[in-house]
Amino acid sequence: MSAGKKSTKPASSDAEPLSATLDLNSSVPVLVTILANRITTSGSITFRRLHGIGSTEWKVLSTIAIEPHVTGARICQLVGLDRGAVSRVLKGFVERGLIQVDQNARHSNYQSVSLTVAGQLLHEEAVLTAFEREKILLKPFTAKQQLQFVEMLRKLIDQSRLLAQAG
């Protein structure tokens, strides 16, 4: 769908363009990446200006609000961030008094995090910004189309797990 025929010509600066190229207007991974980058970049600017946190911090904060006493590993799993990024955000949140870190009673190797009162207040403010941004983004769609779009995104996320196995 988004690739042409395979070229047998070697690539060089003088060669004609390869016939096997992505169509940037129909390649799903390219379009999803462009959308994600725009949402993340504008989100970082907006959330930093209004709430003093960037997009990565917002993802972690909202995850802790949704799932109190969550572990860092679970945050990584839920939002697709790497452990280093989550660890840096959690360290900053502790320093700012936004989260509390507790030793897990069942598993001494695990620590869980939950929002402090200050973290809850920040989340309550920032979530309103998130809702407004989503409203703006989805404005061109009817309510039914929005539900269908969310379902398609969920299916793509589930299906994307197979990409790692594809090699």
C-alpha positions as protocol buffer text, in pm:
chain_id: "A"
residue {
  index: 1
  type: MET
  ca { x: 0 y: 0 z: 0 }
}
residue {
  index: 2
  type: SER
  ca { x: 271 y: 248 z: 88 }
}
residue {
  index: 3
  type: ALA
  ca { x: 572 y: 113 z: -102 }
}
residue {
  index: 4
  type: GLY
  ca { x: 654 y: 89 z: -469 }
}
residue {
  index: 5
  type: LYS
  ca { x: 853 y: -176 z: -660 }
}
residue {
  index: 6
  type: LYS
  ca { x: 1199 y: -272 z: -543 }
}
residue {
  index: 7
  type: SER
  ca { x: 1482 y: -109 z: -736 }
}
residue {
  index: 8
  type: THR
  ca { x: 1787 y: -303 z: -853 }
}
residue {
  index: 9
  type: LYS
  ca { x: 1997 y: 9 z: -917 }
}
residue {
  index: 10
  type: PRO
  ca { x: 2266 y: 94 z: -662 }
}
residue {
  index: 11
  type: ALA
  ca { x: 2203 y: 408 z: -460 }
}
residue {
  index: 12
  type: SER
  ca { x: 2431 y: 701 z: -533 }
}
residue {
  index: 13
  type: SER
  ca { x: 2400 y: 1075 z: -543 }
}
residue {
  index: 14
  type: ASP
  ca { x: 2377 y: 1063 z: -924 }
}
residue {
  index: 15
  type: ALA
  ca { x: 2129 y: 774 z: -937 }
}
residue {
  index: 16
  type: GLU
  ca { x: 1759 y: 818 z: -997 }
}
residue {
  index: 17
  type: PRO
  ca { x: 1537 y: 795 z: -687 }
}
residue {
  index: 18
  type: LEU
  ca { x: 1462 y: 442 z: -570 }
}
residue {
  index: 19
  type: SER
  ca { x: 1126 y: 309 z: -674 }
}
residue {
  index: 20
  type: ALA
  ca { x: 1075 y: 144 z: -333 }
}
residue {
  index: 21
  type: THR
  ca { x: 1004 y: 446 z: -117 }
}
residue {
  index: 22
  type: LEU
  ca { x: 747 y: 527 z: 148 }
}
residue {
  index: 23
  type: ASP
  ca { x: 445 y: 728 z: 54 }
}
residue {
  index: 24
  type: LEU
  ca { x: 445 y: 979 z: 338 }
}
residue {
  index: 25
  type: ASN
  ca { x: 76 y: 1047 z: 280 }
}
residue {
  index: 26
  type: SER
  ca { x: -37 y: 687 z: 331 }
}
residue {
  index: 27
  type: SER
  ca { x: 226 y: 506 z: 541 }
}
residue {
  index: 28
  type: VAL
  ca { x: 54 y: 433 z: 872 }
}
residue {
  index: 29
  type: PRO
  ca { x: 375 y: 423 z: 1081 }
}
residue {
  index: 30
  type: VAL
  ca { x: 488 y: 755 z: 931 }
}
residue {
  index: 31
  type: LEU
  ca { x: 151 y: 922 z: 986 }
}
residue {
  index: 32
  type: VAL
  ca { x: 120 y: 791 z: 1343 }
}
residue {
  index: 33
  type: THR
  ca { x: 474 y: 910 z: 1419 }
}
residue {
  index: 34
  type: ILE
  ca { x: 404 y: 1257 z: 1278 }
}
residue {
  index: 35
  type: LEU
  ca { x: 85 y: 1281 z: 1484 }
}
residue {
  index: 36
  type: ALA
  ca { x: 254 y: 1155 z: 1802 }
}
residue {
  index: 37
  type: ASN
  ca { x: 546 y: 1395 z: 1758 }
}
residue {
  index: 38
  type: ARG
  ca { x: 315 y: 1693 z: 1708 }
}
residue {
  index: 39
  type: ILE
  ca { x: 102 y: 1601 z: 2009 }
}
residue {
  index: 40
  type: THR
  ca { x: 408 y: 1545 z: 2228 }
}
residue {
  index: 41
  type: THR
  ca { x: 593 y: 1859 z: 2120 }
}
residue {
  index: 42
  type: SER
  ca { x: 296 y: 2092 z: 2156 }
}
residue {
  index: 43
  type: GLY
  ca { x: 197 y: 1913 z: 2478 }
}
residue {
  index: 44
  type: SER
  ca { x: 541 y: 1968 z: 2628 }
}
residue {
  index: 45
  type: ILE
  ca { x: 526 y: 2337 z: 2549 }
}
residue {
  index: 46
  type: THR
  ca { x: 171 y: 2376 z: 2682 }
}
residue {
  index: 47
  type: PHE
  ca { x: 210 y: 2162 z: 2996 }
}
residue {
  index: 48
  type: ARG
  ca { x: 545 y: 2320 z: 3083 }
}
residue {
  index: 49
  type: ARG
  ca { x: 403 y: 2673 z: 3043 }
}
residue {
  index: 50
  type: LEU
  ca { x: 84 y: 2604 z: 3237 }
}
residue {
  index: 51
  type: HIS
  ca { x: 189 y: 2340 z: 3489 }
}
residue {
  index: 52
  type: GLY
  ca { x: 569 y: 2324 z: 3503 }
}
residue {
  index: 53
  type: ILE
  ca { x: 588 y: 1971 z: 3361 }
}
residue {
  index: 54
  type: GLY
  ca { x: 667 y: 1831 z: 3017 }
}
residue {
  index: 55
  type: SER
  ca { x: 491 y: 1557 z: 2820 }
}
residue {
  index: 56
  type: THR
  ca { x: 692 y: 1272 z: 2972 }
}
residue {
  index: 57
  type: GLU
  ca { x: 625 y: 1401 z: 3322 }
}
residue {
  index: 58
  type: TRP
  ca { x: 255 y: 1437 z: 3238 }
}
residue {
  index: 59
  type: LYS
  ca { x: 238 y: 1075 z: 3117 }
}
residue {
  index: 60
  type: VAL
  ca { x: 394 y: 952 z: 3441 }
}
residue {
  index: 61
  type: LEU
  ca { x: 184 y: 1180 z: 3663 }
}
residue {
  index: 62
  type: SER
  ca { x: -142 y: 1077 z: 3498 }
}
residue {
  index: 63
  type: THR
  ca { x: -48 y: 709 z: 3522 }
}
residue {
  index: 64
  type: ILE
  ca { x: 16 y: 739 z: 3895 }
}
residue {
  index: 65
  type: ALA
  ca { x: -320 y: 916 z: 3934 }
}
residue {
  index: 66
  type: ILE
  ca { x: -498 y: 638 z: 3746 }
}
residue {
  index: 67
  type: GLU
  ca { x: -318 y: 356 z: 3926 }
}
residue {
  index: 68
  type: PRO
  ca { x: -208 y: 457 z: 4280 }
}
residue {
  index: 69
  type: HIS
  ca { x: 71 y: 246 z: 4436 }
}
residue {
  index: 70
  type: VAL
  ca { x: 204 y: 170 z: 4088 }
}
residue {
  index: 71
  type: THR
  ca { x: 561 y: 50 z: 4033 }
}
residue {
  index: 72
  type: GLY
  ca { x: 806 y: 211 z: 3795 }
}
residue {
  index: 73
  type: ALA
  ca { x: 806 y: -104 z: 3581 }
}
residue {
  index: 74
  type: ARG
  ca { x: 427 y: -87 z: 3551 }
}
residue {
  index: 75
  type: ILE
  ca { x: 446 y: 279 z: 3445 }
}
residue {
  index: 76
  type: CYS
  ca { x: 690 y: 178 z: 3170 }
}
residue {
  index: 77
  type: GLN
  ca { x: 451 y: -95 z: 3058 }
}
residue {
  index: 78
  type: LEU
  ca { x: 144 y: 126 z: 3057 }
}
residue {
  index: 79
  type: VAL
  ca { x: 281 y: 428 z: 2870 }
}
residue {
  index: 80
  type: GLY
  ca { x: 566 y: 278 z: 2669 }
}
residue {
  index: 81
  type: LEU
  ca { x: 848 y: 476 z: 2827 }
}
residue {
  index: 82
  type: ASP
  ca { x: 1192 y: 335 z: 2901 }
}
residue {
  index: 83
  type: ARG
  ca { x: 1304 y: 274 z: 3259 }
}
residue {
  index: 84
  type: GLY
  ca { x: 1564 y: 552 z: 3253 }
}
residue {
  index: 85
  type: ALA
  ca { x: 1308 y: 817 z: 3158 }
}
residue {
  index: 86
  type: VAL
  ca { x: 1060 y: 698 z: 3422 }
}
residue {
  index: 87
  type: SER
  ca { x: 1332 y: 683 z: 3688 }
}
residue {
  index: 88
  type: ARG
  ca { x: 1441 y: 1042 z: 3615 }
}
residue {
  index: 89
  type: VAL
  ca { x: 1082 y: 1167 z: 3630 }
}
residue {
  index: 90
  type: LEU
  ca { x: 1013 y: 984 z: 3957 }
}
residue {
  index: 91
  type: LYS
  ca { x: 1331 y: 1124 z: 4112 }
}
residue {
  index: 92
  type: GLY
  ca { x: 1224 y: 1476 z: 4013 }
}
residue {
  index: 93
  type: PHE
  ca { x: 874 y: 1417 z: 4149 }
}
residue {
  index: 94
  type: VAL
  ca { x: 1017 y: 1305 z: 4485 }
}
residue {
  index: 95
  type: GLU
  ca { x: 1235 y: 1617 z: 4498 }
}
residue {
  index: 96
  type: ARG
  ca { x: 932 y: 1836 z: 4423 }
}
residue {
  index: 97
  type: GLY
  ca { x: 713 y: 1655 z: 4679 }
}
residue {
  index: 98
  type: LEU
  ca { x: 467 y: 1532 z: 4415 }
}
residue {
  index: 99
  type: ILE
  ca { x: 491 y: 1160 z: 4494 }
}
residue {
  index: 100
  type: GLN
  ca { x: 546 y: 932 z: 4788 }
}
residue {
  index: 101
  type: VAL
  ca { x: 757 y: 617 z: 4744 }
}
residue {
  index: 102
  type: ASP
  ca { x: 665 y: 313 z: 4954 }
}
residue {
  index: 103
  type: GLN
  ca { x: 827 y: -25 z: 4992 }
}
residue {
  index: 104
  type: ASN
  ca { x: 591 y: -293 z: 4860 }
}
residue {
  index: 105
  type: ALA
  ca { x: 464 y: -501 z: 5156 }
}
residue {
  index: 106
  type: ARG
  ca { x: 446 y: -825 z: 4954 }
}
residue {
  index: 107
  type: HIS
  ca { x: 768 y: -786 z: 4754 }
}
residue {
  index: 108
  type: SER
  ca { x: 1057 y: -615 z: 4930 }
}
residue {
  index: 109
  type: ASN
  ca { x: 1238 y: -559 z: 4598 }
}
residue {
  index: 110
  type: TYR
  ca { x: 956 y: -342 z: 4466 }
}
residue {
  index: 111
  type: GLN
  ca { x: 871 y: 16 z: 4545 }
}
residue {
  index: 112
  type: SER
  ca { x: 537 y: 169 z: 4465 }
}
residue {
  index: 113
  type: VAL
  ca { x: 458 y: 533 z: 4411 }
}
residue {
  index: 114
  type: SER
  ca { x: 149 y: 738 z: 4478 }
}
residue {
  index: 115
  type: LEU
  ca { x: 64 y: 1106 z: 4452 }
}
residue {
  index: 116
  type: THR
  ca { x: 100 y: 1337 z: 4749 }
}
residue {
  index: 117
  type: VAL
  ca { x: -158 y: 1610 z: 4802 }
}
residue {
  index: 118
  type: ALA
  ca { x: 61 y: 1842 z: 4594 }
}
residue {
  index: 119
  type: GLY
  ca { x: 78 y: 1579 z: 4319 }
}
residue {
  index: 120
  type: GLN
  ca { x: -299 y: 1534 z: 4326 }
}
residue {
  index: 121
  type: LEU
  ca { x: -353 y: 1909 z: 4295 }
}
residue {
  index: 122
  type: LEU
  ca { x: -112 y: 1931 z: 4001 }
}
residue {
  index: 123
  type: HIS
  ca { x: -290 y: 1639 z: 3833 }
}
residue {
  index: 124
  type: GLU
  ca { x: -633 y: 1796 z: 3885 }
}
residue {
  index: 125
  type: GLU
  ca { x: -514 y: 2113 z: 3709 }
}
residue {
  index: 126
  type: ALA
  ca { x: -322 y: 1941 z: 3429 }
}
residue {
  index: 127
  type: VAL
  ca { x: -594 y: 1690 z: 3344 }
}
residue {
  index: 128
  type: LEU
  ca { x: -822 y: 1979 z: 3247 }
}
residue {
  index: 129
  type: THR
  ca { x: -556 y: 2089 z: 2998 }
}
residue {
  index: 130
  type: ALA
  ca { x: -533 y: 1733 z: 2864 }
}
residue {
  index: 131
  type: PHE
  ca { x: -911 y: 1715 z: 2817 }
}
residue {
  index: 132
  type: GLU
  ca { x: -913 y: 2049 z: 2632 }
}
residue {
  index: 133
  type: ARG
  ca { x: -628 y: 1943 z: 2402 }
}
residue {
  index: 134
  type: GLU
  ca { x: -807 y: 1616 z: 2320 }
}
residue {
  index: 135
  type: LYS
  ca { x: -1127 y: 1808 z: 2248 }
}
residue {
  index: 136
  type: ILE
  ca { x: -940 y: 2031 z: 2002 }
}
residue {
  index: 137
  type: LEU
  ca { x: -771 y: 1734 z: 1837 }
}
residue {
  index: 138
  type: LEU
  ca { x: -1092 y: 1534 z: 1790 }
}
residue {
  index: 139
  type: LYS
  ca { x: -1317 y: 1827 z: 1690 }
}
residue {
  index: 140
  type: PRO
  ca { x: -1341 y: 1723 z: 1320 }
}
residue {
  index: 141
  type: PHE
  ca { x: -1495 y: 1387 z: 1418 }
}
residue {
  index: 142
  type: THR
  ca { x: -1845 y: 1294 z: 1529 }
}
residue {
  index: 143
  type: ALA
  ca { x: -1887 y: 1117 z: 1863 }
}
residue {
  index: 144
  type: LYS
  ca { x: -1932 y: 786 z: 1678 }
}
residue {
  index: 145
  type: GLN
  ca { x: -1616 y: 844 z: 1471 }
}
residue {
  index: 146
  type: GLN
  ca { x: -1423 y: 928 z: 1788 }
}
residue {
  index: 147
  type: LEU
  ca { x: -1523 y: 595 z: 1944 }
}
residue {
  index: 148
  type: GLN
  ca { x: -1432 y: 411 z: 1624 }
}
residue {
  index: 149
  type: PHE
  ca { x: -1097 y: 588 z: 1609 }
}
residue {
  index: 150
  type: VAL
  ca { x: -1016 y: 494 z: 1969 }
}
residue {
  index: 151
  type: GLU
  ca { x: -1104 y: 131 z: 1894 }
}
residue {
  index: 152
  type: MET
  ca { x: -879 y: 135 z: 1585 }
}
residue {
  index: 153
  type: LEU
  ca { x: -594 y: 281 z: 1790 }
}
residue {
  index: 154
  type: ARG
  ca { x: -637 y: 8 z: 2052 }
}
residue {
  index: 155
  type: LYS
  ca { x: -623 y: -257 z: 1780 }
}
residue {
  index: 156
  type: LEU
  ca { x: -309 y: -101 z: 1631 }
}
residue {
  index: 157
  type: ILE
  ca { x: -143 y: -93 z: 1973 }
}
residue {
  index: 158
  type: ASP
  ca { x: -228 y: -460 z: 2028 }
}
residue {
  index: 159
  type: GLN
  ca { x: -108 y: -551 z: 1679 }
}
residue {
  index: 160
  type: SER
  ca { x: 214 y: -351 z: 1719 }
}
residue {
  index: 161
  type: ARG
  ca { x: 335 y: -609 z: 1972 }
}
residue {
  index: 162
  type: LEU
  ca { x: 389 y: -842 z: 1676 }
}
residue {
  index: 163
  type: LEU
  ca { x: 635 y: -602 z: 1515 }
}
residue {
  index: 164
  type: ALA
  ca { x: 910 y: -699 z: 1759 }
}
residue {
  index: 165
  type: GLN
  ca { x: 860 y: -1065 z: 1663 }
}
residue {
  index: 166
  type: ALA
  ca { x: 869 y: -985 z: 1289 }
}
residue {
  index: 167
  type: GLY
  ca { x: 1239 y: -907 z: 1311 }
}
